[in-house]
């Protein structure tokens, strides 16, 4: 069983990893002209002890952004980046 300090360190590590993922995703999307204003770490999921926590909340976007995101993903797929 993990101590309180071990759980806290594990949670901090997962939150840092999620923050890095959000930053990388924002940068990648920005590089193809897409902004998801609500992109963030879901704060509620940070409070749990679940191994998958925290979750990244992609948020809401308008139709134009959804279509541009779909087009960017399709271009990547066609270029052979299955990824």
The first five atom37 places (N, CA, C, CB, O) and aatype in JSON, in Angstrom:
{
  "aatype": [20, 20, 20, 20, 20, 20, 20, 20, 20, 20, 20, 20, 20, 20, 20, 20, 20, 20, 20, 20, 20, 20, 20, 20, 20, 20, 20, 20, 20, 20, 20, 20, 20, 20, 20, 20, 20, 20, 20, 20, 20, 20, 20, 20, 20, 20, 20, 20, 20, 20, 20, 20, 20, 20, 20, 20, 20, 20, 20, 20, 20, 20, 20, 20, 20, 20, 20, 20, 20, 20, 20, 20, 20, 20, 20, 20, 20, 20, 20, 20, 20, 20, 20],
  "atom_mask": [
    [1, 1, 1, 1, 1],
    [1, 1, 1, 1, 1],
    [1, 1, 1, 1, 1],
    [1, 1, 1, 1, 1],
    [1, 1, 1, 1, 1],
    [1, 1, 1, 1, 1],
    [1, 1, 1, 1, 1],
    [1, 1, 1, 1, 1],
    [1, 1, 1, 1, 1],
    [1, 1, 1, 1, 1],
    [1, 1, 1, 1, 1],
    [1, 1, 1, 1, 1],
    [1, 1, 1, 1, 1],
    [1, 1, 1, 1, 1],
    [1, 1, 1, 1, 1],
    [1, 1, 1, 1, 1],
    [1, 1, 1, 1, 1],
    [1, 1, 1, 1, 1],
    [1, 1, 1, 1, 1],
    [1, 1, 1, 1, 1],
    [1, 1, 1, 1, 1],
    [1, 1, 1, 1, 1],
    [1, 1, 1, 1, 1],
    [1, 1, 1, 1, 1],
    [1, 1, 1, 1, 1],
    [1, 1, 1, 1, 1],
    [1, 1, 1, 1, 1],
    [1, 1, 1, 1, 1],
    [1, 1, 1, 1, 1],
    [1, 1, 1, 1, 1],
    [1, 1, 1, 1, 1],
    [1, 1, 1, 1, 1],
    [1, 1, 1, 1, 1],
    [1, 1, 1, 1, 1],
    [1, 1, 1, 1, 1],
    [1, 1, 1, 1, 1],
    [1, 1, 1, 1, 1],
    [1, 1, 1, 1, 1],
    [1, 1, 1, 1, 1],
    [1, 1, 1, 1, 1],
    [1, 1, 1, 1, 1],
    [1, 1, 1, 1, 1],
    [1, 1, 1, 1, 1],
    [1, 1, 1, 1, 1],
    [1, 1, 1, 1, 1],
    [1, 1, 1, 1, 1],
    [1, 1, 1, 1, 1],
    [1, 1, 1, 1, 1],
    [1, 1, 1, 1, 1],
    [1, 1, 1, 1, 1],
    [1, 1, 1, 1, 1],
    [1, 1, 1, 1, 1],
    [1, 1, 1, 1, 1],
    [1, 1, 1, 1, 1],
    [1, 1, 1, 1, 1],
    [1, 1, 1, 1, 1],
    [1, 1, 1, 1, 1],
    [1, 1, 1, 1, 1],
    [1, 1, 1, 1, 1],
    [1, 1, 1, 1, 1],
    [1, 1, 1, 1, 1],
    [1, 1, 1, 1, 1],
    [1, 1, 1, 1, 1],
    [1, 1, 1, 1, 1],
    [1, 1, 1, 1, 1],
    [1, 1, 1, 1, 1],
    [1, 1, 1, 1, 1],
    [1, 1, 1, 1, 1],
    [1, 1, 1, 1, 1],
    [1, 1, 1, 1, 1],
    [1, 1, 1, 1, 1],
    [1, 1, 1, 1, 1],
    [1, 1, 1, 1, 1],
    [1, 1, 1, 1, 1],
    [1, 1, 1, 1, 1],
    [1, 1, 1, 1, 1],
    [1, 1, 1, 1, 1],
    [1, 1, 1, 1, 1],
    [1, 1, 1, 1, 1],
    [1, 1, 1, 1, 1],
    [1, 1, 1, 1, 1],
    [1, 1, 1, 1, 1],
    [1, 1, 1, 1, 1]
  ],
  "atom_positions": [
    [[0.84, -1.18, 0.0], [0.0, 0.0, 0.0], [0.89, 1.25, 0.0], [-0.96, -0.01, 1.22], [1.92, 1.29, 0.67]],
    [[0.48, 2.25, -0.76], [1.26, 3.48, -0.87], [0.98, 4.4, 0.31], [0.94, 4.2, -2.19], [-0.13, 4.46, 0.83]],
    [[2.02, 5.12, 0.7], [1.84, 6.12, 1.74], [1.21, 7.36, 1.13], [3.2, 6.47, 2.42], [1.12, 7.49, -0.09]],
    [[0.77, 8.25, 1.97], [0.17, 9.5, 1.5], [1.16, 10.27, 0.64], [-0.29, 10.36, 2.69], [0.79, 10.82, -0.4]],
    [[2.41, 10.32, 1.07], [3.44, 11.06, 0.32], [3.68, 10.4, -1.04], [4.77, 11.12, 1.13], [3.85, 11.1, -2.04]],
    [[3.7, 9.08, -1.1], [3.9, 8.38, -2.37], [2.73, 8.64, -3.31], [4.06, 6.88, -2.14], [2.94, 8.84, -4.51]],
    [[1.51, 8.62, -2.79], [0.33, 8.91, -3.61], [0.39, 10.34, -4.14], [-0.96, 8.7, -2.81], [0.07, 10.6, -5.3]],
    [[0.79, 11.27, -3.27], [0.89, 12.68, -3.69], [1.92, 12.83, -4.8], [1.26, 13.57, -2.5], [1.67, 13.54, -5.78]],
    [[3.07, 12.19, -4.66], [4.11, 12.28, -5.7], [3.63, 11.66, -7.01], [5.4, 11.59, -5.23], [3.88, 12.2, -8.09]],
    [[2.95, 10.53, -6.92], [2.43, 9.88, -8.12], [1.41, 10.77, -8.82], [1.79, 8.52, -7.77], [1.41, 10.89, -10.04]],
    [[0.53, 11.38, -8.03], [-0.48, 12.29, -8.59], [0.19, 13.49, -9.24], [-1.46, 12.75, -7.51], [-0.2, 13.9, -10.33]],
    [[1.19, 14.06, -8.56], [1.9, 15.21, -9.12], [2.55, 14.84, -10.45], [2.96, 15.73, -8.13], [2.54, 15.64, -11.39]],
    [[3.12, 13.65, -10.53], [3.74, 13.2, -11.77], [2.73, 13.06, -12.89], [4.46, 11.88, -11.55], [3.0, 13.43, -14.03]],
    [[1.56, 12.51, -12.57], [0.51, 12.36, -13.59], [-0.01, 13.72, -14.05], [-0.65, 11.5, -13.05], [-0.28, 13.92, -15.23]],
    [[-0.15, 14.65, -13.11], [-0.62, 15.99, -13.48], [0.42, 16.68, -14.36], [-0.9, 16.83, -12.21], [0.05, 17.32, -15.35]],
    [[1.7, 16.57, -14.02], [2.74, 17.16, -14.86], [2.72, 16.55, -16.26], [4.13, 16.96, -14.23], [2.85, 17.28, -17.25]],
    [[2.55, 15.23, -16.35], [2.49, 14.57, -17.66], [1.29, 15.08, -18.46], [2.42, 13.03, -17.5], [1.39, 15.29, -19.67]],
    [[0.16, 15.26, -17.78], [-1.03, 15.78, -18.46], [-0.82, 17.22, -18.9], [-2.27, 15.69, -17.54], [-1.23, 17.6, -20.0]],
    [[-0.18, 18.03, -18.07], [0.11, 19.42, -18.45], [1.01, 19.46, -19.68], [0.78, 20.18, -17.29], [0.8, 20.27, -20.59]],
    [[2.01, 18.58, -19.71], [2.9, 18.51, -20.88], [2.13, 18.08, -22.13], [4.05, 17.53, -20.62], [2.34, 18.63, -23.21]],
    [[1.23, 17.11, -21.97], [0.43, 16.64, -23.11], [-0.46, 17.75, -23.64], [-0.42, 15.43, -22.7], [-0.59, 17.93, -24.85]],
    [[-1.08, 18.51, -22.74], [-1.93, 19.62, -23.15], [-1.1, 20.68, -23.88], [-2.64, 20.26, -21.91], [-1.52, 21.19, -24.92]],
    [[0.07, 20.99, -23.36], [0.94, 21.99, -24.01], [1.35, 21.51, -25.4], [2.19, 22.26, -23.15], [1.33, 22.29, -26.35]],
    [[1.73, 20.24, -25.53], [2.12, 19.71, -26.83], [0.95, 19.71, -27.8], [2.67, 18.29, -26.69], [1.11, 20.04, -28.97]],
    [[-0.23, 19.35, -27.31], [-1.41, 19.34, -28.17], [-1.76, 20.75, -28.63], [-2.61, 18.72, -27.43], [-2.06, 20.96, -29.8]],
    [[-1.71, 21.73, -27.71], [-1.99, 23.12, -28.09], [-1.0, 23.59, -29.16], [-1.91, 24.05, -26.86], [-1.38, 24.23, -30.14]],
    [[0.27, 23.26, -28.96], [1.3, 23.67, -29.91], [1.08, 23.02, -31.27], [2.69, 23.33, -29.38], [1.19, 23.67, -32.31]],
    [[0.79, 21.73, -31.27], [0.55, 21.02, -32.52], [-0.66, 21.53, -33.26], [0.39, 19.55, -32.27], [-0.62, 21.72, -34.48]],
    [[-1.73, 21.76, -32.53], [-2.94, 22.3, -33.16], [-2.7, 23.71, -33.68], [-4.11, 22.3, -32.17], [-3.16, 24.07, -34.76]],
    [[-1.99, 24.5, -32.91], [-1.67, 25.87, -33.33], [-0.87, 25.87, -34.63], [-0.89, 26.6, -32.23], [-1.05, 26.74, -35.48]],
    [[0.0, 24.88, -34.77], [0.82, 24.77, -35.98], [0.02, 24.54, -37.24], [1.79, 23.67, -35.82], [0.51, 24.8, -38.34]],
    [[-1.21, 24.04, -37.11], [-2.07, 23.86, -38.28], [-3.26, 24.82, -38.22], [-2.57, 22.4, -38.36], [-4.27, 24.62, -38.89]],
    [[-3.12, 25.87, -37.41], [-4.12, 26.93, -37.38], [-5.38, 26.63, -36.6], [-4.49, 27.28, -38.74], [-6.44, 27.21, -36.87]],
    [[-5.3, 25.72, -35.64], [-6.48, 25.33, -34.87], [-6.29, 25.68, -33.41], [-6.77, 23.83, -35.03], [-5.25, 25.4, -32.82]],
    [[-7.31, 26.31, -32.83], [-7.3, 26.64, -31.4], [-8.53, 26.03, -30.75], [-7.26, 28.18, -31.18], [-9.65, 26.26, -31.2]],
    [[-8.31, 25.26, -29.71], [-9.41, 24.76, -28.89], [-9.35, 25.55, -27.58], [-9.3, 23.19, -28.64], [-8.57, 25.22, -26.69]],
    [[-10.18, 26.59, -27.45], [-10.08, 27.48, -26.28], [-10.3, 26.78, -24.95], [-11.07, 28.58, -26.42], [-9.8, 27.25, -23.92]],
    [[-11.04, 25.69, -24.94], [-11.35, 25.01, -23.68], [-10.38, 23.87, -23.37], [-12.76, 24.48, -23.71], [-10.58, 23.17, -22.37]],
    [[-9.36, 23.67, -24.18], [-8.4, 22.59, -23.97], [-7.71, 22.78, -22.63], [-7.36, 22.54, -25.12], [-7.09, 23.81, -22.38]],
    [[-7.81, 21.76, -21.76], [-7.24, 21.85, -20.42], [-7.24, 20.49, -19.76], [-8.02, 22.87, -19.55], [-7.78, 19.52, -20.3]],
    [[-6.63, 20.43, -18.61], [-6.74, 19.24, -17.76], [-8.06, 19.33, -17.03], [-5.52, 19.12, -16.76], [-8.42, 20.39, -16.52]],
    [[-8.78, 18.22, -16.96], [-10.04, 18.18, -16.22], [-9.71, 18.2, -14.73], [-10.88, 16.91, -16.61], [-9.14, 17.24, -14.21]],
    [[-10.06, 19.28, -14.02], [-9.66, 19.4, -12.62], [-10.28, 18.33, -11.71], [-10.04, 20.75, -12.1], [-9.65, 17.92, -10.74]],
    [[-11.47, 17.88, -12.01], [-12.11, 16.87, -11.17], [-11.33, 15.56, -11.21], [-13.57, 16.64, -11.63], [-11.19, 14.88, -10.19]],
    [[-10.82, 15.2, -12.39], [-10.1, 13.94, -12.51], [-8.76, 13.96, -11.78], [-9.87, 13.61, -13.96], [-8.2, 12.9, -11.5]],
    [[-8.24, 15.13, -11.47], [-6.98, 15.24, -10.73], [-7.14, 14.82, -9.27], [-6.44, 16.67, -10.8], [-6.16, 14.49, -8.6]],
    [[-8.35, 14.85, -8.78], [-8.59, 14.56, -7.37], [-8.64, 13.06, -7.08], [-9.88, 15.2, -6.93], [-8.54, 12.66, -5.92]],
    [[-8.79, 12.25, -8.1], [-8.97, 10.82, -7.88], [-7.67, 10.06, -7.8], [-9.8, 10.24, -8.96], [-6.59, 10.61, -8.04]],
    [[-7.77, 8.79, -7.46], [-6.61, 7.91, -7.39], [-6.58, 6.94, -8.57], [-6.62, 7.13, -6.09], [-5.83, 5.96, -8.55]],
    [[-7.39, 7.2, -9.58], [-7.46, 6.32, -10.74], [-6.15, 6.38, -11.52], [-8.65, 6.7, -11.63], [-5.57, 7.46, -11.66]],
    [[-5.69, 5.24, -12.03], [-4.45, 5.23, -12.81], [-4.52, 6.09, -14.06], [-4.1, 3.81, -13.2], [-3.5, 6.63, -14.5]],
    [[-5.71, 6.22, -14.65], [-5.85, 7.01, -15.88], [-5.99, 8.5, -15.61], [-7.04, 6.53, -16.67], [-5.96, 9.3, -16.54]],
    [[-6.13, 8.9, -14.36], [-6.31, 10.3, -14.01], [-4.98, 11.02, -14.12], [-6.9, 10.46, -12.59], [-3.96, 10.38, -13.89]],
    [[-4.92, 12.26, -14.46], [-6.03, 13.12, -14.83], [-6.39, 12.97, -16.31], [-5.68, 14.57, -14.54], [-5.61, 12.46, -17.12]],
    [[-7.58, 13.42, -16.63], [-8.06, 13.39, -18.0], [-7.8, 14.73, -18.67], [-9.55, 13.04, -18.05], [-7.77, 15.76, -18.01]],
    [[-7.62, 14.71, -19.98], [-7.48, 15.93, -20.76], [-8.86, 16.24, -21.35], [-6.38, 15.79, -21.89], [-9.45, 15.42, -22.05]],
    [[-9.34, 17.43, -21.05], [-10.64, 17.88, -21.55], [-10.39, 18.66, -22.84], [-11.39, 18.76, -20.49], [-9.81, 19.74, -22.82]],
    [[-10.84, 18.09, -23.95], [-10.65, 18.77, -25.24], [-11.6, 19.94, -25.41], [-10.84, 17.79, -26.38], [-11.38, 20.8, -26.26]],
    [[-12.64, 19.96, -24.61], [-13.52, 21.11, -24.58], [-14.45, 21.19, -25.77], [-12.72, 22.34, -24.5], [-14.59, 20.27, -26.57]],
    [[-15.06, 22.32, -25.85], [-16.04, 22.58, -26.9], [-15.39, 23.42, -27.98], [-17.3, 23.28, -26.34], [-14.47, 24.19, -27.72]],
    [[-15.89, 23.26, -29.22], [-15.41, 24.1, -30.31], [-16.56, 24.33, -31.28], [-14.19, 23.45, -31.04], [-17.55, 23.6, -31.29]],
    [[-16.41, 25.36, -32.1], [-17.47, 25.65, -33.08], [-17.32, 24.75, -34.3], [-17.43, 27.14, -33.5], [-16.33, 24.03, -34.42]],
    [[-18.28, 24.79, -35.18], [-18.3, 23.92, -36.35], [-17.08, 24.14, -37.24], [-19.57, 24.16, -37.15], [-16.49, 23.18, -37.73]],
    [[-16.69, 25.4, -37.45], [-15.53, 25.68, -38.29], [-14.28, 25.02, -37.73], [-15.32, 27.2, -38.42], [-13.51, 24.43, -38.48]],
    [[-14.07, 25.11, -36.44], [-12.9, 24.49, -35.82], [-12.95, 22.97, -35.95], [-12.8, 24.89, -34.34], [-11.94, 22.34, -36.23]],
    [[-14.12, 22.38, -35.75], [-14.27, 20.94, -35.89], [-13.95, 20.49, -37.32], [-15.7, 20.51, -35.51], [-13.29, 19.46, -37.52]],
    [[-14.4, 21.25, -38.3], [-14.11, 20.9, -39.69], [-12.63, 21.06, -40.03], [-14.95, 21.77, -40.63], [-12.07, 20.23, -40.74]],
    [[-12.0, 22.12, -39.5], [-10.57, 22.31, -39.74], [-9.75, 21.21, -39.06], [-10.11, 23.69, -39.25], [-8.76, 20.75, -39.62]],
    [[-10.16, 20.8, -37.88], [-9.48, 19.72, -37.18], [-9.62, 18.41, -37.96], [-10.03, 19.55, -35.75], [-8.66, 17.66, -38.12]],
    [[-10.81, 18.14, -38.45], [-11.04, 16.94, -39.26], [-10.18, 16.96, -40.51], [-12.53, 16.83, -39.64], [-9.6, 15.94, -40.89]],
    [[-10.1, 18.11, -41.16], [-9.3, 18.23, -42.38], [-7.82, 18.02, -42.09], [-9.51, 19.61, -43.03], [-7.12, 17.35, -42.85]],
    [[-7.33, 18.57, -40.99], [-5.92, 18.4, -40.62], [-5.61, 16.94, -40.34], [-5.58, 19.27, -39.4], [-4.56, 16.43, -40.74]],
    [[-6.51, 16.27, -39.65], [-6.31, 14.85, -39.36], [-6.35, 14.01, -40.63], [-7.37, 14.34, -38.37], [-5.56, 13.08, -40.79]],
    [[-7.25, 14.34, -41.53], [-7.35, 13.63, -42.8], [-6.07, 13.82, -43.63], [-8.58, 14.12, -43.6], [-5.58, 12.88, -44.24]],
    [[-5.53, 15.03, -43.63], [-4.28, 15.28, -44.36], [-3.14, 14.45, -43.78], [-3.91, 16.77, -44.31], [-2.33, 13.91, -44.54]],
    [[-3.07, 14.32, -42.47], [-2.05, 13.52, -41.83], [-2.22, 12.04, -42.21], [-2.1, 13.69, -40.31], [-1.25, 11.35, -42.5]],
    [[-3.45, 11.58, -42.2], [-3.71, 10.19, -42.56], [-3.29, 9.93, -44.01], [-5.2, 9.85, -42.36], [-2.66, 8.91, -44.3]],
    [[-3.64, 10.83, -44.9], [-3.3, 10.67, -46.32], [-1.8, 10.73, -46.54], [-4.0, 11.75, -47.16], [-1.28, 10.13, -47.48]],
    [[-1.09, 11.47, -45.68], [0.34, 11.58, -45.8], [1.05, 10.35, -45.22], [0.82, 12.85, -45.1], [2.28, 10.25, -45.27]],
    [[0.26, 9.42, -44.67], [0.85, 8.2, -44.14], [1.23, 8.26, -42.68], [2.03, 7.85, -44.92], [1.98, 7.41, -42.21]],
    [[0.72, 9.25, -41.96], [1.0, 9.39, -40.54], [-0.17, 8.83, -39.76], [1.27, 10.88, -40.15], [-1.06, 9.57, -39.36]],
    [[-0.17, 7.52, -39.54], [-1.29, 6.86, -38.89], [-1.35, 7.15, -37.39], [-1.21, 5.38, -39.12], [-2.4, 6.98, -36.77]],
    [[-0.26, 7.57, -36.83], [-0.19, 7.79, -35.56], [-0.33, 7.96, -34.29], [-0.11, 7.98, -35.55], [0.64, 8.28, -33.6]]
  ]
}
